[in-house]
């Protein structure tokens, strides 16, 4: 994959990006990578991490009960 890496003064990027204060008035590395467009069916599919959207088990009623006093004290609450 072709890419470009160049060290420049961050002031050259001020009209392009809103840089955070930590990067202003310093030399920064700029790396330019091509966008890889993959239009296959699999690439358009949304990836979900953790529980699947429709498969989340309901919370038990006891989930919302206050903690016993012993546990509150153990946590310093």
HELIX and SHEET records of a PDB file:
HELIX    1   1 UNK A   10  UNK A   13  5                                   4    
HELIX    2   2 UNK A   21  UNK A   23  5                                   3    
HELIX    3   3 UNK A   41  UNK A   44  1                                   4    
HELIX    4   4 UNK A   53  UNK A   55  5                                   3    
HELIX    5   5 UNK A   61  UNK A   64  5                                   4    
HELIX    6   6 UNK A   69  UNK A   74  1                                   6    
SHEET    1   A 2 UNK A   3  UNK A   9  0                                        
SHEET    2   A 2 UNK A  27  UNK A  33 -1                                        
END                                                                             
